[in-house]
């Protein structure tokens, strides 16, 4: 990696941590210069403005999530394992954080508004990909006679994601693993009892 690429990579890495822990609006360029050791000029050589840096930092986090999740799901042998990998991934935000600060999608969703439409749009796309991932797993499960034919894939995807994000929020607020663990346990029981064959 060349020096400019290393500089940009370090800025993105440190910014991601700050945005995901301190918040996008609360993190200043000065916070980023302090964390990276680079000047404002060095940062603005690589990013048009703070909004652009926010978007690229968010995209970096989400790319990492999608790459790891996709690999694990692809390697799983059946529908149950694929769905449980998805659940465990979200549980790990609290139990063994992939990113300091928890789930990047949840954090952006809570903070972003119409003043930064591009970042909001990226978060909406992330949500769509998560939903489509679950729907695809269920659709393929039906083809392989592992999922009940009357299963509503869209409904199941919405319930799973809303439950997981709610559990993460509650666990972050209480600084306890209890809520997310309860949610994941409940979802696994529901999947085995009412969705899988």
LUMMARBA-260103 format. One record per residue (C-alpha): residue in three letters; x, y, z. Coordinates in nm, 4 decimals, decimal comma. Layout:
BEGIN
(r ALA (X Y Z))
...
This chain:
BEGIN
(r UNK (0,0000 0,0000 0,0000))
(r UNK (0,1375 0,3416 -0,0959))
(r UNK (0,1657 0,6266 0,1551))
(r UNK (-0,1487 0,8165 0,0375))
(r UNK (-0,3499 0,4920 0,0567))
(r UNK (-0,2125 0,4214 0,4058))
(r UNK (-0,3045 0,7736 0,5153))
(r UNK (-0,6584 0,7415 0,3823))
(r UNK (-0,6965 0,3953 0,5376))
(r UNK (-0,5865 0,5252 0,8797))
(r UNK (-0,8253 0,8215 0,8584))
(r UNK (-1,1141 0,5879 0,7707))
(r UNK (-1,0234 0,3417 1,0465))
(r UNK (-0,9979 0,6035 1,3211))
(r UNK (-1,3026 0,7966 1,1960))
(r UNK (-1,5121 0,4788 1,1923))
(r UNK (-1,4363 0,4180 1,5586))
(r UNK (-1,5163 0,7785 1,6523))
(r UNK (-1,8378 0,7962 1,4484))
(r UNK (-1,9617 0,4641 1,5846))
(r UNK (-1,8844 0,5458 1,9494))
(r UNK (-1,9143 0,9229 1,9808))
(r UNK (-2,1635 0,9866 1,7009))
(r UNK (-2,1425 1,1373 1,3539))
(r UNK (-2,2510 1,4874 1,4527))
(r UNK (-2,0598 1,4919 1,7823))
(r UNK (-1,7318 1,3915 1,6195))
(r UNK (-1,5414 1,6955 1,4988))
(r UNK (-1,2595 1,7159 1,2484))
(r UNK (-1,0390 1,8091 1,5442))
(r UNK (-1,1294 1,4763 1,7087))
(r UNK (-1,0195 1,3019 1,3907))
(r UNK (-0,6922 1,4983 1,3660))
(r UNK (-0,6189 1,4091 1,7294))
(r UNK (-0,6933 1,0395 1,6704))
(r UNK (-0,4931 1,0127 1,3474))
(r UNK (-0,2138 1,2596 1,4120))
(r UNK (-0,2845 1,4176 1,0710))
(r UNK (-0,3663 1,7793 0,9975))
(r UNK (-0,7024 1,9027 0,8680))
(r UNK (-0,5315 1,9657 0,5347))
(r UNK (-0,4226 1,6009 0,5148))
(r UNK (-0,7774 1,4862 0,5871))
(r UNK (-0,9310 1,7185 0,3289))
(r UNK (-0,6795 1,6007 0,0674))
(r UNK (-0,8512 1,2610 0,0845))
(r UNK (-1,2125 1,3629 0,1542))
(r UNK (-1,4176 1,6487 0,0063))
(r UNK (-1,5761 1,7349 0,3412))
(r UNK (-1,6893 1,5782 0,6682))
(r UNK (-2,0092 1,4425 0,5112))
(r UNK (-1,8025 1,2572 0,2517))
(r UNK (-1,5775 1,1162 0,5251))
(r UNK (-1,8843 1,0013 0,7226))
(r UNK (-2,0218 0,8164 0,4209))
(r UNK (-1,6909 0,6470 0,3353))
(r UNK (-1,6314 0,5469 0,6982))
(r UNK (-1,9814 0,3983 0,7206))
(r UNK (-1,9333 0,2145 0,3904))
(r UNK (-1,6040 0,0699 0,5171))
(r UNK (-1,7734 -0,0712 0,8282))
(r UNK (-2,0658 -0,2141 0,6329))
(r UNK (-1,8388 -0,3706 0,3669))
(r UNK (-1,6509 -0,5506 0,6451))
(r UNK (-1,9785 -0,6762 0,7951))
(r UNK (-2,1227 -0,7938 0,4638))
(r UNK (-1,8010 -0,9692 0,3573))
(r UNK (-1,7734 -1,1678 0,6820))
(r UNK (-2,1431 -1,2442 0,7068))
(r UNK (-2,1685 -1,3540 0,3420))
(r UNK (-1,8703 -1,5889 0,3775))
(r UNK (-2,0098 -1,7566 0,6899))
(r UNK (-2,3612 -1,7897 0,5464))
(r UNK (-2,2276 -1,9375 0,2209))
(r UNK (-2,0279 -2,1979 0,4159))
(r UNK (-2,3283 -2,3046 0,6266))
(r UNK (-2,4870 -2,6316 0,5169))
(r UNK (-2,8570 -2,5704 0,5842))
(r UNK (-3,1217 -2,3033 0,6409))
(r UNK (-3,1145 -2,3296 1,0194))
(r UNK (-2,7376 -2,2763 1,0346))
(r UNK (-2,7582 -1,9821 0,7929))
(r UNK (-3,0292 -1,8070 0,9971))
(r UNK (-2,8503 -1,8767 1,3250))
(r UNK (-2,5262 -1,7318 1,1829))
(r UNK (-2,7221 -1,4129 1,1053))
(r UNK (-2,8613 -1,4001 1,4621))
(r UNK (-2,5230 -1,4717 1,6207))
(r UNK (-2,3625 -1,1986 1,4128))
(r UNK (-2,5909 -0,9350 1,5659))
(r UNK (-2,5551 -1,0824 1,9147))
(r UNK (-2,1780 -1,0414 1,8802))
(r UNK (-2,2134 -0,6614 1,8612))
(r UNK (-2,2737 -0,6729 2,2359))
(r UNK (-2,0992 -0,9921 2,3450))
(r UNK (-1,7861 -0,9548 2,1319))
(r UNK (-1,8113 -0,6222 1,9515))
(r UNK (-1,7036 -0,6245 1,5876))
(r UNK (-1,6918 -0,2461 1,6145))
(r UNK (-1,6560 -0,0337 1,9226))
(r UNK (-1,9947 0,1284 1,9784))
(r UNK (-2,2120 -0,1565 1,8493))
(r UNK (-2,4135 -0,1936 1,5308))
(r UNK (-2,3244 0,0748 1,2724))
(r UNK (-2,6705 0,0513 1,1119))
(r UNK (-2,8479 0,1091 1,4435))
(r UNK (-2,6202 0,4011 1,5320))
(r UNK (-2,6681 0,5728 1,1959))
(r UNK (-3,0439 0,5094 1,1982))
(r UNK (-3,0853 0,6771 1,5356))
(r UNK (-2,8691 0,9759 1,4523))
(r UNK (-2,9158 1,0505 1,0834))
(r UNK (-3,1853 1,2849 0,9576))
(r UNK (-3,2739 1,4617 0,6340))
(r UNK (-2,9777 1,6988 0,6706))
(r UNK (-2,7480 1,4209 0,5482))
(r UNK (-2,9598 1,2424 0,2922))
(r UNK (-2,6650 1,0509 0,1412))
(r UNK (-2,5798 0,8828 0,4728))
(r UNK (-2,9477 0,8093 0,5358))
(r UNK (-2,9695 0,6529 0,1891))
(r UNK (-2,6671 0,4308 0,2657))
(r UNK (-2,8341 0,3153 0,5885))
(r UNK (-3,1564 0,2384 0,4005))
(r UNK (-2,9561 0,0295 0,1521))
(r UNK (-2,7923 -0,1602 0,4386))
(r UNK (-3,1329 -0,2402 0,5871))
(r UNK (-3,2528 -0,3604 0,2464))
(r UNK (-2,9516 -0,5914 0,2084))
(r UNK (-3,0085 -0,7418 0,5541))
(r UNK (-3,3765 -0,8019 0,4731))
(r UNK (-3,2974 -0,9506 0,1327))
(r UNK (-3,0354 -1,1799 0,2895))
(r UNK (-3,2923 -1,3323 0,5239))
(r UNK (-3,5570 -1,3532 0,2516))
(r UNK (-3,3138 -1,5323 0,0185))
(r UNK (-3,2167 -1,7821 0,2902))
(r UNK (-3,5853 -1,8599 0,3503))
(r UNK (-3,6719 -1,8824 -0,0204))
(r UNK (-3,3844 -2,1242 -0,0794))
(r UNK (-3,4910 -2,3133 0,2329))
(r UNK (-3,8354 -2,3663 0,0813))
(r UNK (-3,6766 -2,5035 -0,2380))
(r UNK (-3,4763 -2,7523 -0,0316))
(r UNK (-3,7806 -2,8455 0,1807))
(r UNK (-3,6298 -2,6993 0,4983))
(r UNK (-3,8788 -2,4118 0,5468))
(r UNK (-4,2572 -2,4260 0,5805))
(r UNK (-4,4247 -2,3256 0,2544))
(r UNK (-4,6625 -2,0780 0,4232))
(r UNK (-4,3699 -1,8747 0,5656))
(r UNK (-4,3885 -1,5050 0,4772))
(r UNK (-4,0253 -1,4214 0,4025))
(r UNK (-4,0701 -1,0429 0,4215))
(r UNK (-4,2508 -1,0615 0,7560))
(r UNK (-3,9898 -1,2937 0,9068))
(r UNK (-3,7075 -1,0651 0,7862))
(r UNK (-3,8723 -0,7579 0,9415))
(r UNK (-3,9384 -0,9309 1,2742))
(r UNK (-3,5840 -1,0693 1,2969))
(r UNK (-3,4105 -0,7402 1,2179))
(r UNK (-3,6399 -0,5268 1,4361))
(r UNK (-3,5968 -0,7698 1,7267))
(r UNK (-3,2189 -0,7854 1,6929))
(r UNK (-3,1745 -0,4075 1,6664))
(r UNK (-3,4108 -0,3563 1,9612))
(r UNK (-3,2160 -0,6086 2,1669))
(r UNK (-2,8876 -0,4372 2,0823))
(r UNK (-3,0302 -0,0978 2,1797))
(r UNK (-3,1569 -0,2301 2,5153))
(r UNK (-2,8308 -0,4093 2,5921))
(r UNK (-2,6261 -0,0995 2,5066))
(r UNK (-2,8492 0,1138 2,7275))
(r UNK (-2,8331 -0,1236 3,0248))
(r UNK (-2,4712 -0,2271 2,9575))
(r UNK (-2,5796 -0,5885 2,9865))
(r UNK (-2,5823 -0,8842 2,7478))
(r UNK (-2,9154 -1,0032 2,8894))
(r UNK (-3,1584 -0,8386 2,6457))
(r UNK (-2,9816 -0,9337 2,3236))
(r UNK (-2,9296 -1,2895 2,4530))
(r UNK (-3,3006 -1,3158 2,5372))
(r UNK (-3,3962 -1,1862 2,1912))
(r UNK (-3,1637 -1,4281 2,0108))
(r UNK (-3,2835 -1,7233 2,2215))
(r UNK (-3,6462 -1,6324 2,1489))
(r UNK (-3,5834 -1,5928 1,7743))
(r UNK (-3,4033 -1,9280 1,7545))
(r UNK (-3,6936 -2,1021 1,9302))
(r UNK (-3,9446 -1,9302 1,6979))
(r UNK (-3,7457 -2,0253 1,3871))
(r UNK (-3,7177 -2,3909 1,4915))
(r UNK (-4,0817 -2,4190 1,5984))
(r UNK (-4,2747 -2,2115 1,3419))
(r UNK (-4,0523 -2,1658 1,0352))
(r UNK (-3,8333 -2,4685 0,9778))
(r UNK (-3,9575 -2,8125 0,8756))
